[in-house]
Amino acid sequence: HGEVVALAFDSKRYVGAQIGIFNPDGDKVGKVSHLRNLEYVVVAGEPATVRRMTAEQFVDAVATLTGNWKPSPAKKIEFDGANLAGVTGGVEQNDLPKGKWIWSTAKAAEGVEPGTSFFRKRIELPDKPTTADVIAVVDNSFVLLVNERNGTAGKNWEEPKFRNLAKRFKQGENLVTVLATNEGSGKNPAGLWLGIRFQFADGSTMDVVSDKSWKVSTDGSDGWSKPEFDDTTWRSASELGGADMAPWGLAKRMKTSGSVLAFGARFRESMQNKTALTTALGRPNREQVTTERLSAATTLQALALTNGEVLSKLIKDGAAVLAEEGGGQQHLAKRVFRAALGRPPNQAESAMLAELIRGDNAAESVEDVLWAVTMLPEFQLIY
């Protein structure tokens, strides 16, 4: 009741008396009255069912809008025996890139003195990838760069790191560099294992793995991570063995990362721990069985949605992801609006967007647009 609807049929106008509202059973339950042009207002009808999104739905909606998802679940999931092919585009959980443990010396698995090794790998790509899923682990720690930009890092060899770095790669030649450190006070095992799976718009895939084709040096000369650096004097990396070799035995942990790989690092909020935001929005403890959640808004929810650190970070990080897409601030603003509300902005909303995107900082402009759109009842309510 009171909702404005736009109607058109073969480019002809129909007056309100000719338009009825019917339920799924075919019973006429309402009527409309002409408002303006092809817009009519519902003046009688069954009340619409409107509810607020749950905490998890709201966070997932923001992630869908920005493309900034959680890359892994809060707790490692073991999919042993599960058939993931039907839900993951045909990617099997065991279908990991076939990488080798490598290091700067051949007997690193037996133990080497603490120190840092520098690895380089040039990769030629036929097109810009739609995904570039990286799984990497180093005993003891590492920092990975793609084309001199931050990629991923880790400090625990028992927990392989996973990240989609598609935005870091481009068509043509790319450079992946890894600064790998073996820590400790005496000789101890050292190694690097890495696998990258690229997927392209045509559905084809390509794997790049750690093997003897990588260049390595123990001397990190200035500019060693730059594409123009001359690495002709660097030696080939030494292959130590497969993922499950001693002393690491990482096959099972790699399988878990493979499951993450299969799901494309897009994990919903229901698979994450509670945050201050989701708690305020009514997410219960997992130990409690609840059949319904409160629908009335609270002061705590208002504070979490307008001044909360968790949502602020979600929107800020999401804006940075969107800004990397390029295309201009006006294009990004309209794209966000359409994705969030399923319609183009009207004249007044277009004027508002124009005000928000003034300035040269695309990320800040998109962040302002995200705040404006995600706070709208049209975004937060489900009709």
Protein Blocks (a to p, Z undefined) as FASTA:
>chain_A
ZZacdddeehiacdfklpccddfkopafbdcddfbhjbccdfbdcddddddddfklmmmm
mmmmnopacfbdfbdcdfehiafklmngopafklccfdddddfbfklmnopceddddddd
ddddfbdcfbdcddddddfbdcddeehiafbdcfbfklccdddfklmpcehjdddddddd
dedjbdcddddddddddddfkopacdddddfkbccdfbdcehklpmklccklpccdddfb
dfkbcfklpmlmmmmmmmmmmnoopacfklpccdfklmmnopacfkbccfbdcfbdcfkl
mmmmmmpfklmmmmmmmmmmmmmngnijklmmmmmmmmmnopacdfklmmmmmmmmgcjb
lklmmmmmmmmmmmpmklmpcZZ
